Amino acid sequence: MKRRQLLLAAASAAAFGQSGSPDYFAIVNAAIHPVSGPAVGSGTLLVRNGLIEAVGANLPVPAGAWTIEGKGLHVYPGLIDALSHWGLPAARPSAAGGAGRRRTPDDGPANVQFPEEGGPEERPSNTSWLKASELVQPNDANLIAARNAGYATAVVFPSAGIFAGQGTALNLGGGRVGDMVVGGPAGLYLTMAAVRSSGAGFPGSLMGSFAYIRQIYLDARHYKLAKAMYAENPRGLPRPSYDRALEGVLEAPRILLPANRRVEMERMIHFAQELKVPYLLYGGVESWRSAGILKAANAPLLVSLRWPQRDREADPEAVDSLRTLETRELAPSGPSALEKAGVPFAFYSGGIERPADIRKAVRRAVDAGLSNEGALRAMTLHAARMYGLHDRLGSLEAGKIANLFVTDGDWLAEKTAVKMVFIDGRKWEPSAGRPE
């Protein structure tokens, strides 16, 4: 009897890590939605040491694996916010004072003030060296709320200035930033913000912002060439000055460019081609009328889930234009048009902070014609693919990171509840916001 108790204790110790979450477990008899393949009506998902070991029907549960009964439950890949500011502090105060609200990708152009300290590395409106991984606050309430709703990953970006900074893909289950980083840099977040300064105030317009970005990339290419020449044969050559702003530009694997209206999408596609850098467009308000040009350019798009609506503080007597009314009505149909045209796209929260509101926004796109499967892919596998992370995230496949969530019904149904969330194989209790 004593020997049996020792064996059971050893098996339990092997199955559970120091956090109390199972390191080796199987969810059995559940409806599994891999995203990368057909759903399994009643299957088994096996996880070992934070990675998915096997997925399928009629899989035997190995000895030593902890069993979680999944009858009546659904298992999905962890959701991904493809462009987020969750976990980052609010925007810093301007030179004129004030607390500074956290900006979102859909706030549009804004005036941003930067200190003028001199030197080439102090380029106005360029903080390309900033990394989200160095700014994120792991216990931010938005991160916890998102995780409880089934989000496992967010690609987080700084947002102030024209060259705002480098994004980082973060798993939302770590207590330390080092445990959260999945991949980075994810890209360089660009806006078309105007700049106020005590000097000339350049760039102070949209065209000025284009000229500023164009000049930065010309400078970056020259800087890269000068460094290469010096590294090859430094004797007799002046040493190039270190420029952290240009270092950040060169480090980025892609840039993110704002584009909501059709004309903006055309403009940004041509601009990115001129700069000769990989790019993602973000915004997509008029994607319902732009699917053709996006398809022709094979332009990937991040679609904001913050659908346009009338400003609550707007003059109630003001009459909106027909185009404005049309855009509000048809914006949620954009993802359906993209899906039918075969345009690569993914969803992002767009400044929506309540997960319940995000789910409502996704349902609006589904009600407007987007397939349920297409909506799920836009928040999982397609989002991972945008950043080259689809080899580790976005679907339930052997060898990938065990990011998943478990519900008691269809993931988009209004009354469906998230029962469990697993991030890096760690089980989280949504009601408590902490690992079991």
N, C-alpha and C positions, 0 to 999 in steps of 0.2 A: 504493500500500500504506500509506504514511504517513498519507494523508488518511482512509483507512478506519479506521485505528487511532484517529485523533483523533475521528471521528464516534462510534465505539464508546465512547470515554472520555467524551464529552459526554453520550451517552445514559445511561451508567451513573451519572454525576453527577446527572442530572435525576431518575433513578429512586430514588436513595438520598439520604437526608438526612445531616446531620452526625453523627447517632447511629450510622450504619452500617445502620439499618433502611431498607427500601425505602419511599419516599414515594409511589410510584406502582407498584402491583403488581396482579396478577390470580392468584387461586387457581382452577385449571381442573380439569375432570373429577372434581370432588368431589361427594359427596352433601351438599346444602345444606339446612339446616333453618331457614327464616326465622322460624318461630313465628307470625308475623302472617299466614301463608298456607301453602299446601301445600308439602311438601318437593319438592325438585328432585333427581331421581335422579342425574343427572350434569350439573352446571352450572358456571357461572363466577361468581365474586364479584370485582368490581373496586373497588379502593380508591385514592383519590388524596388526599394531604395530610391523612390522618387521618380522612377521611369515606368512607362507602360511596357509590360512584358508580353502580353497577349490579349487579343480581343476576338471574340467569336461565339458561335453557338456550340453548345455541348462540350465546352472545354472542361477537363477535369481540374478540380482545385487541388494543387499540390499540398502535400503534408507540410505543416508549419505555417501555411498562409492563414491569416485571419479572414473569416468569412462575414461579409455584410449582405444580408438578405435584401434583394432589390425588387421583389415582386410588387407590381403596381407602380414602380418608379421608372423615371427616364434619366438616362445619363448622356450629357452633352460635353463637348470640349469647352474649356473655360473661355468666357467671352473676352474680347480684346478691344480696348478703346484705342483706335488707330491714330488719334491725335488728341492729346489730353494735357491739362494743366493740373490735374489732381495731385495733391501732395506738395505743391510748390507754394512758397509764401506769397502773400499779396504783393502787387507791384510796388516798387520802392517809391518813396515820396519824391515829388518833383522839386526842382529848385525853388519854386514858388511856395512850397509847403503843402501840407495836406497828406492824408494817410495813403492815398493811392490804392484804388480798387484793383484786384487781380483781373487782368485783361483776358479775353477769350479769343479764339480764332475768328469769331464772327463779329467782333466789335467794329471791324472796319478801320479805315484810316484814323489815326489819332495823332495829336501833337505830343512828342516825347522830348523831354529835356535831358541832356547829358552834360556832365561837367567838361569843361575845356581845360585840360591839364597840360596840353602840349605834347609833342612827340608823335611819331608816326603810328605808334601802337595805340594812341588815344583817338582813333578815328571816330568822329561823331556818329552815333546811332549804329555802332558796330560792336557787339559783344559776342562775337562768334566763338570765343574761347570758353564761354560759360557752358557748363554741362549740367543737365538736369539731375544727374546722379549726385552732383555735389550740392544740390539745393533742396532735394526732396526731403520731406519730413515723414518718416515711415508710419507714424501714428496719426497722420492727418485724418480727420473725420470723413472726408470724401473718399479716401482710399478704403476705409473700413466699410462704409455704406455700399460702395461699389462691389467689394468682395462679397458681402452678404447677399448681393443680388446676382451673383454668378460670374462677376468679372474676375479673371485671374491675372490679367496682364493689362498694362497701360503703357503706351508709347508717349512719354511725357516730354514736353518742350518748354523752355523759357519763352516769353512772349513779348517783351518790351524792346522796341527799336526796330530798325529795318533788318539788320542781321541780329536776330534775337538770341540765338545760341543753339547748342547741340542737344538733340533729343536722345533719350535713353529708354530702351524697352525694360520695364520693371515688372517682375512678378509681385503680386500684392500680398504675399503671405509672410514676408520676412520682417523680423523686428529690427534688423540692421540693414542698411543700404547694401552692404556687401553681399547679403543673402538674397537681395531683390533683383540685382542687375542680370538680365538675360542676354542683352547684346547692346553694343553701342560703339561709336556714335550711330544713331539711327538716321540722322540727317540734320541739315541746317534750316531752321525755321526763319523764313523771310516774310516781312510785311511790306506794305507800301505807306508806312507812316511818315508824316511830315515832321520836321524837327524845328524846335525853337531854340535859339541860342543867343548869347550876348553878341555874337559876331554877325556873319553874313546870313546865318539861318539856312544854309544849304544842307540837305535838300528841303525846300519848303513847298513842294508841289509834287503831284503824281509824276510828271515828266522829269522833275528833278530826281525823284527816287529811282526811276529807271536809269538815268544817267549816272547816279551814284553807284548803283549795283554794277553797272557795266564797267565803271572805272575801277571798282574794287577787284573785279575779275581780271582786268588788264594788269593791275598792280600785282595780283597774286601770281599770274603767269610769269611776269618779269622776276618777281621775288623767287619763285621756284627755279627759274633758269639760272639766276645769279648764285643761288645756293649750290646748285648742281655743278656749276663751273668752278666754284671755290672748293667744293669737296673733291673734285677731280684733280685739281692742281692749285693749291692755295698760294704757293710761292709767287710773289710779285703781284698779287691781287688784293685789293682792299677787302677786308672781311665784311660781308653783308650784315647789316643791323638786324637783330631779331625783332620780328613784328608779330605779336601774339594774335592780332586781328586777322592777318593773312594766314597764319598757321592754322587757325580755326577754319577758315574758308577752305584751305587745301585738304584739311583732314576729313571734311564731310563727304560721305559716300553719295549723297544726293541732296537736293534742295527742295523745300516745300514752298510753293508759290500760291498766293490767294487768287481765286477765280470763282466768282459767283454768277455773273451774267455771261451770256453767250459770247459777247464781244471780248470780255475779259479772258475767257478760256482760249479763244483764238489768239489773243495778244500774248498770253503767257506761254502757250505752246511755241509760238515763233520766238519768243524771248529766250526760252530755255534752249531751243535749238541753236540760237545765236551764241549763247554762253557755252554750249557744248558740254553740258553737265547733265547727269541723270536727274529726273525731277518727279515730283508728285504735285498735282494740283489739289487744293483743298477749298471747300466751300460748296460749290455745285448746286446753288439754288435753282439755276435755270438748266439743270441737266436734262430736264424733260424736253427742251428744245435744242439740245446740243449733242445728243448721242451720236449723230452722224459725223460731226467734225472730230469728236473724241475717238471714235472708232477709226477714222481715216488716219489719225496721227498715232494710234495705239497709245493714247495718253491715259495713264492711270489717274483715278480721281478718288479723293477722300470726301465723302458726302456728309455734310453736317446734319445731325438729327434735330437741330433747332430750326424747325420750319418757320418761315416768315409769318408774322402776325402783326396786327395793328398794335402800335405802341399804346399802352394803357394810359399814358399821360398826354396822348395826342388830343388836339382840339376836337371835341365831338361834332362840331359844326363843319369841320374840314371834309372835303370830298376827295377821296382817293382816285387816282387815275385808273383807267381801265387796265393798263399794264400791271399796276400794283395789285389790283384785285385778282387779275389772272394769275399772277405769280403766286399769291397766297393760296389760291385754289389748286394749282397744278404742281407746285413744288413737290409734294409727296409722291407724285407719279413719276418723278425723275428716275428713281432706282429701277422701276419696272421697265422704263425705256432703255436704260443702260443694260439691264439683264437681257432684254430681247436683242439688243444690238451686239452683245458680246463684249461690252466695254468693261475692263477690270475696274472694280470699285470696292471700297470698304466704308463702313460707317464710323463716325466719331461723335462724341457726346456734344460737341459744339457749345460748351458752357452750361449745359443742363447738369445740375448737380444731384437732383433726386433720381435715383435709379427707376422708381416707378414712372416718372415722366419720360425717361428714356424708352422704357418698354412701350408706353403709349405712342411715342413717336414712331417706333418701329412698326407698331400695328397700323398706323396711318399709311405707311408705305405699303404694307401688305394689303390693306383694304383698297389701295389705289392700283393694285395689280402685281406687285412684287410677290414671287412665290415664297412660301414659308422657308423652304430650303435655301433660296437665294438670300433671304434675310439672315439666316443663320451663318451662311458662308461669309457674308459681308462683315460679320462680327467675330469671325474665327479664322478660317483658313485664308481667305482673301486678305484680311488685315495682316496676317503674318507674312504672306507672300509679298506684300508691298515693301517690306523691310528686309527681305531675304531671310526670314526666320521660320519659313514653312518646313524646314528640315527638323525643327524641334518643337514648334507650337502649332496650334490651330486645328488639329484633328486628333482623333483617338486611333493611333497607330503604334505598333510595337516599336520601341526605341525612342519614342518622343517623351518629352517632359509630361509627367502626370498632372496636368492642369485640367480639371473637369468639375462640373457641378451636377447635382442630382436633384430632380424635381418630382413632385407628385402628379404631374400632368404635362400637357404640351407647354413648352417653354414660354410661348407668347400668350397663352390664355390668361384672362384677367385675374382669375382666382388661383392660378397655379402658384405654389409656394416652393421656394428653394429649401431643400431639406439638409443638404450637405454640400460643402465646397472643398475640393482638394487642390492644393497648390504645391507644386514640387512634391506631390504625394502626401502632404500633410493635410489632415482632415480638420476643417474649420466648422465651428458651430455658428450658423448665421445669427441665431437669436442672441448669442453672447458676444459675437465678434472676436472670438479667440479660438485657438486650436483646442480640440477636445483632449 
